[in-house]
Amino acid sequence: LLVSKDLGKHLLEVEDLLQKHGLLEADISAQTERVQALNAAALKFSELEGYQPCDPQIICNRVNHVQTCLEELGELAGKRRKELEDSRQLWAFFQEMEEAEAWIREKEQILAAKTCGRDLSSVLTLTNKHKSMLGELGSRRALLHQTMKRGEQILSKKRFSPGGIQEKMREVRLRWKKLEEVTGLHQQRLQEALNFFQFSAETDDLVAWLQDTYRIVSSDDFGHDDYSTQALLRKHRAVVEEVEKHRAGVLALRKQLALLAPEHRQGVDVQIRVVEVEQLYGEVAEVAVLRQQWLQDALAVYRMFSEVHACEVWVDEKEQWLERMEVPEELDEVEVVQHRFESLDQEMNSVMGRILDVNQVVQQLVDGGHPSSEEVRSCQDHLNSRWNRVVELVETKKNQLNAVLKIQNYLLEC
């Protein structure tokens, strides 16, 4: 049993032989105790004095022979165990290599069947799964390294045929290298797909924002008075700032497109999409400028109307005063009225400056083609006519006062 050359042809068979060898070793151990007891009893006969039933030398030789046979049996058992353990290590190596190959085949099939997703959500899901696979790949790489190391140790012993081991190690190394290449390629494709769908999602978000902004900047609400128009103008300036902030993002679309993989950036749809975004941004920016000008014009109109109203209130007051005023005949009263006219002249100079400003604003609005040009011009003409009327009344009253003053001075001289 101990000199058998049967070391098993696979791992299970070797495990079975080792189990049987363990039983044999237990039997040898049990017999060793019995032999030692028998030898000890036999040696007592070699030590007898007087009558000796057997030659002491024969007893000693027989004891030594049995002990030597027992030791040889132990050596054979140890050698047999070493050979069986080496065989188990060999077949365990082959089994681990077969498991590694099976794992590699499984991953190759998974990678061959994997797509890169149809949208951003599916790509992110596949990317997370691929990260998990990379973790498995790292763990399996460490196990394979240990297996290869054991294979090198087996080869160094030169106890078994090295050809099968070397061939198996070479084959697995090549398949593992190919798997890593395929894994890296798939990771690259996933990253390219992720970049493309992120680019598409960001472009869609930008388009949605531009469409919403276009609806805002193309509004025909310009307010109904000075306060509401100022509020709209403040909001519009904030929108214009946002539009300007997005300019860099729109300009960067071309650079981002150039960084995509050829199969993605060369698509007609994505190129058309970029052109549409650029055109839409240009329209939004242009309409935003126009709306700001329209709001400023509306604000100018409302402020002009407000100024006109203030001037007309003053004109109404002075016109009524001048129409009701009677030129006095007494010198003292004439001097009082003259002082009033001096104050009136100062007020008229101030109001006249305001009316000139109104006329300048009206001219700017008319020259700029403001849609309310006719209304503004009519308001201007009405104010100017009212102002001319007041000026005429003032001149008339002043002439009357001067006439009365000349009469009074003549009478005083007389």
Buried (B, 14 or more C-beta within 10 A) or exposed (E): EBEEEEBBEEBEBBBEBBEEBEEBBEEBEEEBEEBEEEBEEBEEBBEEEEEEEEEEEEBBEBBEEBBEEBEEBBEBBEEBBEBBEBBBBBBBBBBBBEBBBEBBEEBBEEBEEBEBBEEBEBBBEBBEEBEEBEEEBEEBEEEBEEBBEBBEEBBEEEBBEBEEBEEBBEEBEEBBEEBEEBBEEBBEBBBBBBBBBBBBEBBEEBBEBBEEBBEBBEBEEBBEEBEBBBEBBEEBEEBBEEBEEBEEBBEEBEEBBEEBBEEBBEBEEBEEBBEEBBEBBEBBBEBBEEBBEBBBBBBBBBBBBEBBEEBBEBBEEBBEBBEEBEBBEEBEEBBEBEEEBEEBEEEBEEBEEBBEBBBEBBEEBBEEEBEBBEEBBEBBEEBBEBBEBBEEBBEEBBEBBEEBBEEBEEEEEE
